[in-house]
Amino acid sequence: MLIINVPSLLQGSADTGFYTRREWRQLASDEQHSYLDAVRCMTETHSKLNLNTSRYDDFTYAHIHKVNETHGVALSMPWHRYFIWVWEQTLREECGYRGYLPYWDWMIDPTNSSLSSIWDPIEGFGGNGSALDGCVQGGPLQNIYLNYTEDGYSPHCLNRNLTETTAFYGGEREAVKEIVNTAKLYNDFRNKLEKGPHKHIHMGIDGEMKTAFSTNDPLFFLHHAQLDRIWCIWQSRDPSTRQRGYGGKTNFGQAASVKEIVSTFGIRNDLIVSDVLNTRAGPFCYGYSSVF
């Protein structure tokens, strides 16, 4: 698979240390296992938000508490860009992970979701939940337990409800291409991507992924890295405008501003939207491998 740095990511800061996030299947087997080991480390490391649960649970706890102000509104894309970057840095700083956050390019998967290699028990994230209780059976995540739902503290296994008739992967390719090629303004782009491919993947996996506690499924972070990658590609079509472009409404119906706070509920320091619009500026210095 050819690795191409998206042009927009060559704009902005001149920082050294630039790195490329790669598609999950571009990683060597030992790199995949290293990432999954770091995920399990997060489930075994104590919270730093003064919760009596894990460091992994900190991210779900934050996502639940920020869900209304970061979904279906202008802040969605910038907030998730920062949120998954914070996840990536936490893996590296606290769990000894030496790589970077991979993305899951579901556009190259077959439309029959059950055939995707992402569910491989050795080189992927394990498969479906059982018919009995929805708990993921087999693979590296079968024994992890999560502690939060929208109802609060609620320990449970990782849940999925994927069916063979659920078609939501490769079929999204044309939708993404149409969005990238036709959306001119940020809010139009964000709205179409969020209500289309973003939502379809969450709903197709079901289980944890269709809820406000979707972060409970580690695939959340690879899915949102893919969405961030698509945003980068869209920005690259007109970088001088789109790396500053922002607009729409807040969850209170007010006009969105680049001075809006981007908060991870205490996991890391707060930023503002203008800090996170360019992946080669502010705290960032990364790009993506590209396959279209």
Number of C-alpha atoms within 10 A of each C-alpha: 9 8 14 13 17 22 16 22 24 18 16 16 14 11 10 7 8 14 14 19 22 22 22 21 17 16 16 11 13 10 17 19 16 16 23 19 17 19 20 19 19 22 19 16 15 17 18 15 17 10 12 12 20 21 23 26 26 26 25 22 25 19 21 21 16 17 14 15 15 20 17 17 21 27 27 19 27 22 24 22 23 25 22 19 19 17 19 17 17 19 23 17 11 13 18 14 21 13 19 18 21 24 25 21 24 23 20 14 20 16 19 16 22 19 12 17 18 21 17 16 16 15 21 21 22 19 24 23 23 14 10 6 11 18 23 24 18 17 17 21 23 18 13 16 19 22 21 20 19 13 8 10 13 10 12 13 19 23 24 24 21 20 15 10 11 16 18 22 21 18 17 21 17 11 16 20 13 12 19 20 12 11 16 14 14 21 20 16 18 25 19 17 22 18 11 15 21 19 13 18 20 19 18 20 22 20 23 23 23 17 16 19 25 20 24 28 19 18 19 20 23 19 19 19 25 23 24 22 21 21 22 24 22 25 24 19 16 14 20 13 13 20 24 16 16 21 17 18 15 20 15 10 9 9 11 19 17 19 11 14 15 25 19 22 17 12 18 13 10 13 18 16 24 20 19 23 25 27 25 21 18 14 13 20 20 19 24 26 19 18 13 10
